[in-house]
């Protein structure tokens, strides 16, 4: 797929991510977002192996209601 997968993100969050990525020395906002997502996914996955545990963790973090 040319250009890779696309994800929609809130404009304000994207602007904040761009600023942080630049200050933190990432080569791009994409690199920064990938790093943050990978870190968060590892944390959620290590909280428990069942779907119910992952759902509860996401709920606790406010990602789902």
C-alpha positions in Angstrom: 0.0 0.0 0.0 1.5 3.3 -1.0 2.1 5.6 1.9 1.1 3.0 4.5 -2.0 2.8 6.7 -3.8 6.0 7.6 -5.2 6.9 11.0 -7.5 9.9 11.7 -6.5 12.0 14.7 -7.8 15.1 16.3 -6.2 18.2 14.8 -5.2 19.7 18.2 -3.6 16.4 19.3 -1.7 16.2 16.1 -0.3 19.7 16.6 0.7 18.8 20.2 2.3 15.6 19.0 4.3 17.5 16.3 5.7 19.9 18.9 6.6 17.2 21.4 8.2 15.1 18.6 10.4 18.0 17.5 11.5 18.9 21.0 12.1 15.3 21.9 14.3 14.8 18.9 12.2 12.4 16.9 12.8 12.4 13.1 9.0 12.7 12.5 5.7 12.9 14.2 5.0 9.4 12.8 8.0 8.0 14.6 6.9 9.7 17.9 3.3 8.4 17.6 4.5 4.9 16.7 6.8 4.9 19.8 4.0 6.1 22.1 1.6 3.6 20.7 4.1 0.7 21.1 4.8 1.7 24.7 1.1 1.9 25.6 0.3 -1.4 23.8 3.0 -3.2 25.7 1.7 -1.8 29.0 -1.9 -2.8 28.3 -0.9 -6.2 27.0 1.2 -6.9 30.1 -1.7 -6.1 32.4 -3.5 -9.3 31.4 -3.7 -11.8 28.7 -7.5 -12.1 28.3 -9.7 -9.8 26.2 -11.7 -9.0 29.3 -8.6 -7.8 31.2 -7.5 -5.6 28.2 -11.0 -4.2 27.9 -11.0 -3.3 31.6 -7.6 -1.7 31.4 -8.7 0.4 28.5 -11.8 1.4 30.3 -9.7 2.4 33.4 -7.5 4.5 31.2 -10.6 6.3 29.8 -10.1 5.0 26.2 -13.5 3.3 26.2 -16.6 3.7 28.2 
